[in-house]
């Protein structure tokens, strides 16, 4: 191989410069992504929030669960920049721990929903005999009233799962699972549409004609070509999952109050809102900032992954 | 088109049946017991009899069929009787869907709560549309102007801030600090004179404002992109080159075409608004359908949850159908065969 390339380089006069100019697909995507101002701001903001949630406790080593009623309902101060709650717990430390849970729920639920959505989308798009059934199934899910059903399912299975996996892991699994299985429909529809058009491309025909196995056609040829909408859906899916989780916690059917998530913190704080408004504002702000940055990142990704825009 | 509407309606019926079945299966796993809310002094035999009369001990399919017949035969008959003040068949014997916690017919409670929900949600929805469309059109027409940038940012923020946060924030600012509006919604308030009307407006301001902002956010972004798509079309250039005034080009030609997908999205948003009602009504303590649903869920009142969830599902299916049909009616290029 090497000799052939040397020879072509000699004959065509290509030198090292051309080699350096080589651009990969993801390099192009990144270059386009960087041009999207909102997306870059979103990325930085999200990085700060993620870093703060996971590594913040190293810099702010207050115990988020330490109860001291003599410090209850303090306004923001140097000792506790976000104030304290009605049991004297430090709100900044709780917001950090809450962020870990909210972000983990968002990411895990998104992975589940993207996995289900992509699988169903590919199966429906690639296998004609499955298409009608799977799409009917998707439509059925789209017609389900999601929020009421989520509430009902959580109410029903909360105690069983808590007994099975312990109070924290049980509710985490339940929330992630219910959000995941009720938010995959849009991904499935988009992926199906993409697969339907990719399937007709010549490279798939070529792969089929040299006798590539169906499994390999799907994983090596079809899947990589539908990745862009999947990535956009994944970015937006995190936002949806975080909002849904916090809404569930807000309605009292998500995480229990000894297990702070951002939504739960807002709920617990809303009754003492005229004494310590900071307790509501900070966690709520974190949810909004995370969602807004994820939405901007999704926007940027959509533009960056669209080759028609990239040529500009 | 007529054929298409008929076919879609016919498909909607089995969909709803399947949905009601799915909801029923999920609820059947519930550890709910109709006698759980009774005082402890009620002896077990009496409890058993109550379960028996409520049909709690029947097999699953029987209970489902009973619920279906109550929902689709008994309740509509009852409604007809009340509207026309007549008696159809043995109306005294007819079984209605009874709530486990209040023992009242679920449908009656729903009808009692419906006006509050419709008032707040309907106003918020209309207000949202009225804000979103002009903002979206101007943003698109003056793309990348200051107005567009601010509009895009505000709508992105409005879209990203969860309703329960903006709601609580609004209470802090407008009710606690500024003391402009009451922090909760008084459902028993009656509008009799000008003062009470002003009070009604005041107590509606926050829930309506919060919901309208949220609805307008998504819709204005969608309107903007739809108008942008149309502004680059050839017919716009033709209209301009004919010498039409810019107003006319924008309002007659571009707006009309861009609103087609927007109308569809509006129809698709309506069921979501009912779901949003659950949260808004919880924050502002509005005694509407969403509050009823969450209360029934927390009280494990299975018949009420079943009926309400089914109504939400029926609304979703119905508005999906409306969206598809209006799309076909408004856009003659769409052919359903």
Interface residues (C-beta under 8 A of the other chain):
Chain A: X38 X139 X140 X142 X143 X144 X145 X146 X147 X148 X149 X151 X152 X153 X155 X156 X157 X159 X239 X243 X246 X247 X250 X251 X252 X253 X263 X266 X267 X270 X273 X274 X277 X280 X281 X284 X285 X287 X288 X291 X292 X295 X296
Chain B: X15 X18 X19 X22 X23 X26 X27 X29 X30 X31 X156 X157 X159 X160 X161 X162 X163 X164 X165 X168 X169 X171 X172 X176 X271 X274 X275 X278 X279 X282 X283 X293 X294 X297 X298 X300 X305 X308 X309 X312 X313 X315 X316 X317 X320
